[in-house]
Amino acid sequence: MPTNQKTSLGLNRWQGTDKPMRSDFVADNDTLDALLTEHFADTDKHLTDADRLILNGPVVGTYAGNGAASRTVTLAFSPKAVLVFMADAPVQGYDSSRQCRLENVGFATQQGGTRTLSLAGAAMTVHQTQGTPAADGTAENLNRTAAQYLYVAFR
């Protein structure tokens, strides 16, 4: 039996003059095993492998266009890259009334991106051409009124 009884974890506290018995060591090992088993199984404190896959993987989200020349969508984290595209539309569409190609997709990193999309920290800004298309005959189209857009943000 230990002279000074137990530690805060309930383990035996030995001194040099104590004569430990095997049963004392077994009891300490059982206490440690129970505490560690409970701790490792606590999913509030530890992520499961499935949780890690979700958290470390890309995040997919949506937004509806509001027609403004630019719109900022704030993400829950600062992605390394983002891909945005209009749902149910080709990568490039055509606007016959303005006779221009529509850029329905954008890609950006923290260092730069397409003219349709920019990324600064957790802020993803999409662009919509108002009026006359660019000189090259294209119009930004990532915020068309009522259009649905999807994005994939990469960690």
Backbone torsions as a table, in degrees:
resi	resn	phi	psi	omega
1	MET	NA	137.9	179.6
2	PRO	-75.0	148.7	-178.5
3	THR	-68.5	-45.5	-174.8
4	ASN	-96.7	21.1	174.9
5	GLN	63.7	-119.0	-165.8
6	LYS	-118.7	156.6	172.6
7	THR	-85.8	180.0	179.1
8	SER	-64.3	-22.3	176.8
9	LEU	-89.9	-1.1	-179.7
10	GLY	88.6	13.3	179.2
11	LEU	-87.3	155.6	178.3
12	ASN	-68.2	138.2	177.7
13	ARG	-107.6	108.8	-173.4
14	TRP	-93.3	148.0	169.9
15	GLN	-120.0	164.5	-175.7
16	GLY	-59.6	-24.7	-178.0
17	THR	-89.9	-7.7	-178.8
18	ASP	-72.5	152.8	176.5
19	LYS	-117.3	89.2	-177.2
20	PRO	-65.4	151.3	176.1
21	MET	-112.3	156.0	-179.6
22	ARG	-56.4	-39.9	-178.8
23	SER	-61.4	-30.8	176.9
24	ASP	-66.0	-42.2	178.7
25	PHE	-67.1	-40.5	178.4
26	VAL	-62.5	-42.9	179.2
27	ALA	-63.0	-41.7	176.9
28	ASP	-61.6	-44.7	179.4
29	ASN	-63.2	-41.1	178.0
30	ASP	-62.9	-41.4	178.1
31	THR	-62.0	-47.8	179.0
32	LEU	-62.2	-43.7	-179.7
33	ASP	-61.0	-44.3	-179.9
34	ALA	-64.7	-44.3	-179.8
35	LEU	-64.3	-45.5	-178.9
36	LEU	-68.8	-39.6	178.3
37	THR	-61.2	-45.7	178.5
38	GLU	-62.5	-43.2	-179.1
39	HIS	-64.1	-48.1	-178.1
40	PHE	-66.7	-28.5	-179.5
41	ALA	-83.3	-8.0	-177.0
42	ASP	-77.4	101.4	-177.5
43	THR	-75.4	-8.8	171.5
44	ASP	-74.7	-28.4	180.0
45	LYS	-97.6	-25.7	-176.3
46	HIS	-128.6	139.7	177.1
47	LEU	-81.3	145.3	173.1
48	THR	-79.8	167.1	177.3
49	ASP	-60.5	-37.0	178.4
50	ALA	-65.4	-40.4	177.4
51	ASP	-62.8	-41.9	-179.9
52	ARG	-62.4	-39.3	178.2
53	LEU	-61.7	-41.9	-179.9
54	ILE	-67.2	-46.6	-176.6
55	LEU	-70.0	-32.0	-178.3
56	ASN	-89.3	-13.0	-178.3
57	GLY	-87.5	179.5	178.5
58	PRO	-68.2	156.1	178.0
59	VAL	-109.2	129.6	179.7
60	VAL	-106.9	135.4	179.4
61	GLY	-146.6	176.1	-179.9
62	THR	-137.6	161.4	169.8
63	TYR	-154.6	159.1	176.7
64	ALA	-105.4	135.7	179.0
65	GLY	-66.0	148.7	178.3
66	ASN	-118.6	2.2	175.2
67	GLY	85.2	-7.1	179.8
68	ALA	-69.0	157.3	-179.6
69	ALA	-60.8	-33.6	173.7
70	SER	-148.3	155.2	-178.4
71	ARG	-148.4	135.6	179.2
72	THR	-105.9	129.4	175.1
73	VAL	-110.7	121.7	-179.3
74	THR	-92.4	122.6	-179.7
75	LEU	-90.8	166.5	-177.7
76	ALA	-78.1	-6.8	-179.6
77	PHE	-153.3	171.1	178.2
78	SER	-94.8	100.3	-177.2
79	PRO	-74.0	158.1	174.6
80	LYS	-77.7	-30.7	-179.5
81	ALA	-155.7	154.4	177.9
82	VAL	-138.1	139.3	173.9
83	LEU	-119.1	127.1	179.7
84	VAL	-124.6	138.3	176.6
85	PHE	-149.6	153.3	178.9
86	MET	-76.7	133.5	178.4
87	ALA	-68.0	142.3	175.8
88	ASP	55.9	38.1	179.2
89	ALA	-142.6	151.7	176.5
90	PRO	-71.2	165.7	178.1
91	VAL	-56.4	-42.5	174.3
92	GLN	-124.2	127.5	175.6
93	GLY	-105.7	-172.3	178.5
94	TYR	-138.3	132.9	177.5
95	ASP	-106.7	103.8	-175.9
96	SER	-69.8	-27.7	179.9
97	SER	-69.6	-34.5	178.2
98	ARG	-103.1	-3.1	-179.2
99	GLN	50.6	59.0	179.4
100	CYS	-146.4	158.8	174.4
101	ARG	-80.2	143.4	177.8
102	LEU	-105.3	125.3	177.7
103	GLU	-85.4	100.4	-175.8
104	ASN	-95.3	10.6	-178.6
105	VAL	-142.6	151.0	177.0
106	GLY	-146.3	152.1	177.6
107	PHE	-137.5	137.6	178.9
108	ALA	-148.1	150.1	169.6
109	THR	-119.5	179.6	177.4
110	GLN	-67.0	-19.2	-178.8
111	GLN	-92.7	-16.6	-179.9
112	GLY	159.6	179.0	-179.0
113	GLY	-173.0	-165.3	177.8
114	THR	-70.8	165.8	-178.5
115	ARG	-72.3	-12.8	179.7
116	THR	-83.4	-13.2	-171.9
117	LEU	-150.4	138.9	173.7
118	SER	-134.5	158.5	-175.5
119	LEU	-138.7	127.2	177.3
120	ALA	-138.9	104.4	-175.3
121	GLY	63.7	-126.3	179.8
122	ALA	-91.7	2.0	-177.6
123	ALA	-95.0	116.6	176.9
124	MET	-104.0	120.4	-178.7
125	THR	-112.6	124.1	178.7
126	VAL	-104.4	154.6	-174.4
127	HIS	-125.8	146.7	179.5
128	GLN	-133.7	120.9	178.9
129	THR	-66.2	131.1	176.1
130	GLN	-104.9	122.6	177.0
131	GLY	78.6	-129.0	-172.6
132	THR	-67.7	132.8	177.2
133	PRO	-68.3	169.9	178.6
134	ALA	-64.4	165.2	-178.6
135	ALA	-59.9	-27.3	179.8
136	ASP	-82.8	5.4	176.6
137	GLY	81.9	21.4	178.2
138	THR	-119.4	155.3	177.5
139	ALA	-131.2	135.3	175.5
140	GLU	-67.2	138.9	-173.2
141	ASN	-143.6	49.5	179.7
142	LEU	-110.1	16.9	176.8
143	ASN	-151.2	36.3	179.7
144	ARG	-65.3	138.2	-179.3
145	THR	-52.5	127.1	176.3
146	ALA	67.9	-1.7	176.7
147	ALA	-74.3	149.4	179.6
148	GLN	-100.1	136.1	-178.5
149	TYR	-126.9	148.3	175.5
150	LEU	-118.9	147.7	174.2
151	TYR	-135.1	151.7	174.1
152	VAL	-123.9	118.2	-179.1
153	ALA	-106.4	125.2	-177.5
154	PHE	-100.3	132.9	179.9
155	ARG	-75.2	NA	NA
